[in-house]
Amino acid sequence: MGFFDFLFKNKQKRVTDFISRNAIIIDVRTTSEYANGAIKGSKNIPLHLLNSKISTIKKRNQPVITCCASGMRSKRAASILKKHGIDAINGGGWNSLRNKL
């Protein structure tokens, strides 16, 4: 098993764990990006609006998987959520994440 195989299997396990704990998926792409395709049941909260939605997300009391187009914005989003005490992971690009579900 190569290094990248290890990383991808580890990410798959984390996604599976979060899904088993009733995680919500937050897609942080823009509204227009989201309208062009998204994971069924995901919530669209563009990254620039995330801070204003923290209290609403916290009230749900669920773990969060973030996603975006490539994984860069979702990495930032997961970091913001963690700083606010929300159990969150970066799911990466939405299309890649959809294939893991």
Contacts in CASP RR format, 6 or more apart in sequence:
PFRMAT RR
TARGET T0000
AUTHOR 0000-0000-0000
METHOD contacts of the structure
MODEL  1
MGFFDFLFKNKQKRVTDFISRNAIIIDVRTTSEYANGAIKGSKNIPLHLL
NSKISTIKKRNQPVITCCASGMRSKRAASILKKHGIDAINGGGWNSLRNK
L
1 9 0 8 1.000
11 91 0 8 1.000
11 100 0 8 1.000
12 100 0 8 1.000
14 89 0 8 1.000
15 65 0 8 1.000
15 89 0 8 1.000
15 91 0 8 1.000
15 97 0 8 1.000
15 100 0 8 1.000
15 101 0 8 1.000
16 100 0 8 1.000
18 63 0 8 1.000
18 64 0 8 1.000
18 65 0 8 1.000
18 87 0 8 1.000
18 89 0 8 1.000
19 65 0 8 1.000
19 101 0 8 1.000
21 62 0 8 1.000
21 63 0 8 1.000
22 62 0 8 1.000
22 63 0 8 1.000
23 62 0 8 1.000
23 63 0 8 1.000
23 64 0 8 1.000
23 65 0 8 1.000
24 42 0 8 1.000
24 43 0 8 1.000
24 57 0 8 1.000
24 60 0 8 1.000
24 62 0 8 1.000
24 63 0 8 1.000
24 64 0 8 1.000
24 65 0 8 1.000
25 39 0 8 1.000
25 41 0 8 1.000
25 42 0 8 1.000
25 43 0 8 1.000
25 64 0 8 1.000
25 65 0 8 1.000
25 66 0 8 1.000
25 67 0 8 1.000
25 97 0 8 1.000
26 42 0 8 1.000
26 43 0 8 1.000
26 44 0 8 1.000
26 45 0 8 1.000
26 50 0 8 1.000
26 57 0 8 1.000
26 64 0 8 1.000
26 65 0 8 1.000
26 66 0 8 1.000
26 67 0 8 1.000
26 77 0 8 1.000
27 34 0 8 1.000
27 38 0 8 1.000
27 39 0 8 1.000
27 42 0 8 1.000
27 43 0 8 1.000
27 44 0 8 1.000
27 45 0 8 1.000
27 66 0 8 1.000
27 67 0 8 1.000
27 68 0 8 1.000
27 94 0 8 1.000
28 45 0 8 1.000
28 46 0 8 1.000
28 47 0 8 1.000
28 50 0 8 1.000
28 66 0 8 1.000
28 67 0 8 1.000
28 68 0 8 1.000
28 73 0 8 1.000
28 74 0 8 1.000
28 76 0 8 1.000
28 77 0 8 1.000
29 38 0 8 1.000
29 44 0 8 1.000
29 46 0 8 1.000
29 47 0 8 1.000
29 68 0 8 1.000
29 69 0 8 1.000
29 73 0 8 1.000
29 94 0 8 1.000
30 46 0 8 1.000
31 44 0 8 1.000
31 46 0 8 1.000
33 69 0 8 1.000
34 44 0 8 1.000
37 94 0 8 1.000
38 44 0 8 1.000
38 94 0 8 1.000
39 67 0 8 1.000
39 94 0 8 1.000
39 97 0 8 1.000
39 98 0 8 1.000
39 101 0 8 1.000
42 67 0 8 1.000
42 94 0 8 1.000
45 53 0 8 1.000
45 57 0 8 1.000
47 68 0 8 1.000
47 73 0 8 1.000
47 76 0 8 1.000
47 77 0 8 1.000
50 77 0 8 1.000
50 80 0 8 1.000
50 81 0 8 1.000
51 80 0 8 1.000
54 80 0 8 1.000
54 81 0 8 1.000
54 84 0 8 1.000
54 86 0 8 1.000
57 64 0 8 1.000
57 81 0 8 1.000
57 86 0 8 1.000
58 84 0 8 1.000
58 85 0 8 1.000
58 86 0 8 1.000
63 86 0 8 1.000
63 87 0 8 1.000
63 88 0 8 1.000
63 89 0 8 1.000
64 78 0 8 1.000
64 81 0 8 1.000
64 86 0 8 1.000
64 87 0 8 1.000
64 88 0 8 1.000
64 89 0 8 1.000
65 88 0 8 1.000
65 89 0 8 1.000
65 90 0 8 1.000
65 91 0 8 1.000
65 97 0 8 1.000
66 74 0 8 1.000
66 75 0 8 1.000
66 77 0 8 1.000
66 78 0 8 1.000
66 81 0 8 1.000
66 88 0 8 1.000
66 89 0 8 1.000
66 90 0 8 1.000
66 91 0 8 1.000
66 92 0 8 1.000
67 74 0 8 1.000
67 90 0 8 1.000
67 91 0 8 1.000
67 92 0 8 1.000
67 93 0 8 1.000
67 94 0 8 1.000
67 97 0 8 1.000
68 74 0 8 1.000
68 77 0 8 1.000
68 92 0 8 1.000
68 93 0 8 1.000
68 94 0 8 1.000
69 93 0 8 1.000
69 94 0 8 1.000
70 92 0 8 1.000
70 93 0 8 1.000
71 90 0 8 1.000
71 91 0 8 1.000
71 92 0 8 1.000
71 93 0 8 1.000
74 90 0 8 1.000
74 91 0 8 1.000
74 92 0 8 1.000
74 93 0 8 1.000
75 90 0 8 1.000
75 92 0 8 1.000
77 88 0 8 1.000
77 90 0 8 1.000
78 88 0 8 1.000
78 89 0 8 1.000
78 90 0 8 1.000
78 91 0 8 1.000
81 88 0 8 1.000
82 88 0 8 1.000
91 97 0 8 1.000
91 100 0 8 1.000
END
